[in-house]
Amino acid sequence: ADKDGFTGTLRTLTLNVKVKLVPNDKGDNEKAPDFRLQAAGHDIGAAWKKTSEAGREYISVTLDDPSFPATVYARLIEGESGTHDLIWSRSKPQAA
């Protein structure tokens, strides 16, 4: 993390891209994201600062790209020695 947001690499079985969480100018919109998630200068998601019920701060991230079968919802949490980990879980299908 730095004053300009966060930078890192998003790695999955099919992806290996440099990404950056860039602070978002929210203006007067309280619900606007705190950050925009960018890869190669293109927006691929958004992120909001949150606090868990246990009082731990994290960043709630949504990732969306035409190559994804669905929007990915994740949490960016502080890990060891100043690093951060992006944790996600697959959403469960809803009963019809």
GINORLIN-V101221 format. One record per residue. N is the residue number from 1. RES is the residue in three letters. SS is DSSP state (alpha for helix, beta for strand, coil for the rest). Layout:
# GINORLIN-V101221
n=N res=RES ss=SS
n=N res=RES ss=SS
This chain:
# GINORLIN-V101221
n=1 res=ALA ss=coil
n=2 res=ASP ss=beta
n=3 res=LYS ss=coil
n=4 res=ASP ss=coil
n=5 res=GLY ss=beta
n=6 res=PHE ss=beta
n=7 res=THR ss=beta
n=8 res=GLY ss=beta
n=9 res=THR ss=beta
n=10 res=LEU ss=beta
n=11 res=ARG ss=beta
n=12 res=THR ss=coil
n=13 res=LEU ss=coil
n=14 res=THR ss=coil
n=15 res=LEU ss=coil
n=16 res=ASN ss=beta
n=17 res=VAL ss=beta
n=18 res=LYS ss=beta
n=19 res=VAL ss=beta
n=20 res=LYS ss=beta
n=21 res=LEU ss=beta
n=22 res=VAL ss=beta
n=23 res=PRO ss=beta
n=24 res=ASN ss=coil
n=25 res=ASP ss=coil
n=26 res=LYS ss=coil
n=27 res=GLY ss=coil
n=28 res=ASP ss=coil
n=29 res=ASN ss=coil
n=30 res=GLU ss=coil
n=31 res=LYS ss=coil
n=32 res=ALA ss=coil
n=33 res=PRO ss=coil
n=34 res=ASP ss=coil
n=35 res=PHE ss=beta
n=36 res=ARG ss=beta
n=37 res=LEU ss=beta
n=38 res=GLN ss=beta
n=39 res=ALA ss=beta
n=40 res=ALA ss=coil
n=41 res=GLY ss=coil
n=42 res=HIS ss=beta
n=43 res=ASP ss=beta
n=44 res=ILE ss=beta
n=45 res=GLY ss=beta
n=46 res=ALA ss=beta
n=47 res=ALA ss=beta
n=48 res=TRP ss=beta
n=49 res=LYS ss=beta
n=50 res=LYS ss=beta
n=51 res=THR ss=beta
n=52 res=SER ss=coil
n=53 res=GLU ss=coil
n=54 res=ALA ss=coil
n=55 res=GLY ss=coil
n=56 res=ARG ss=coil
n=57 res=GLU ss=beta
n=58 res=TYR ss=beta
n=59 res=ILE ss=beta
n=60 res=SER ss=beta
n=61 res=VAL ss=beta
n=62 res=THR ss=beta
n=63 res=LEU ss=beta
n=64 res=ASP ss=coil
n=65 res=ASP ss=coil
n=66 res=PRO ss=coil
n=67 res=SER ss=coil
n=68 res=PHE ss=coil
n=69 res=PRO ss=coil
n=70 res=ALA ss=coil
n=71 res=THR ss=coil
n=72 res=VAL ss=beta
n=73 res=TYR ss=beta
n=74 res=ALA ss=beta
n=75 res=ARG ss=beta
n=76 res=LEU ss=beta
n=77 res=ILE ss=beta
n=78 res=GLU ss=beta
n=79 res=GLY ss=coil
n=80 res=GLU ss=alpha
n=81 res=SER ss=alpha
n=82 res=GLY ss=alpha
n=83 res=THR ss=coil
n=84 res=HIS ss=beta
n=85 res=ASP ss=beta
n=86 res=LEU ss=beta
n=87 res=ILE ss=beta
n=88 res=TRP ss=beta
n=89 res=SER ss=coil
n=90 res=ARG ss=coil
n=91 res=SER ss=coil
n=92 res=LYS ss=coil
n=93 res=PRO ss=coil
n=94 res=GLN ss=coil
n=95 res=ALA ss=coil
n=96 res=ALA ss=coil
